[in-house]
Amino acid sequence: MSSTQDLDYPQLLFQYNSGFLLTKIMTTACELGVFDLLLESEGPLPSDVIAERLGTSAYGMERLLEACVGLKLLAVEMKSERAFYRNTELSNLYLGKASPKSQYHHFMYYSKTNYLCCHYLTDAVREGKKQYKRAFGISSEDLFEVLYRSEEEMIKVTHFLNAFWSVCGRDMISAFDLSPFTVICDLGGGAGGLARECISLYPNSTVTIYDLPKVVQLAKEHFVTPEESRITFHGGDFFTDPIPEADLYIVARVLHDWADDKCLELLSKIHKVCKPGGGVLLVESLVDDDKTGPLDALLLSVIMLVQTEGKERTPSEFRKLLTAAGFREMQVKKTGKLYDVILGRK
Ligand code: SAM
């Protein structure tokens, strides 16, 4: 589209303006169970039957289903002037809860947490800080106290974190040849979404997941199966407690939660305990050095503003942090997915 046309009809701006509707329509259909019902049903279903089975109004469900067709999340077929709906392949694969690659929890977390915090983006920009108090009426502004405010919430957050690695964990772990590193520690590794990919790709490796004690307890109870014997856990606070010696430290989606001084503190601590010749694998969404994109990384950085003390960083910013922490070499791999990978060597 030429710039004159842009000015006659600013299509791009109208698309941006509807952005919140797109996420709300998709996640409302997820929350009400539309994709799960259609995944289980023998064939396409009419709107009134879907409404009845899911306990909603027929009028509201009809609007929702029509919009989902517009978003290519559902397909529709007219039979005797009646609309019958079925899932598209995309929804079957990624929106039904039962699918192994389901992003249901990922999108629900965006809808229930990120969306609410972003409602206060103006305040976040004015004040330069996270917005949990306004969004949730919770007095704590500590990210992990808020996210882990009950076991139910912890389970949801953990499903959210794991979901993403089910579709691109392998891209992160295979970005560099990690086979020389056999003793691996996944710092802030949560319930092991990435650790699982790591042991499956590198049969000689063992991974210790280091995370807060309550996360470790939850992961052991609900997320890691006994067959995964090459995964062990270590509960602690990586800022105040000792961290185990290893050849490689995976630090995935952790540094973007913290300001530069905390990142440097953690990286320096890792450098001290890392075996000579060992390394640190950072998994983060990289902003281009010229700051022109990619859009996904820039958007994620806004989420960091409303929820954390951190931001998404450029390769140059990571180079500065890694060098200051004592690492001597740094290689960057853009994966083409939401997250990229940096390997720093001691
Ligand atoms: N690395 C995981 C992933 O990519 O799925 C989880 C990333 S999540 C954004 C940050 C993780 O850091 C959480 O699992 C959280 O519990 C952990 N964490 C936060 N503060 C911590 C601390 N002080 N000590 C240890 N783990 C911490």
Boltz pocket constraint, residues with backbone or C-beta under 6 A from the ligand:
constraints:
  - pocket:
      binder: B
      contacts: [[A, 144], [A, 161], [A, 162], [A, 187], [A, 188], [A, 189], [A, 190], [A, 191], [A, 193], [A, 194], [A, 210], [A, 211], [A, 212], [A, 215], [A, 236], [A, 237], [A, 238], [A, 239], [A, 251], [A, 252], [A, 253], [A, 254], [A, 257]]
      max_distance: 6.0
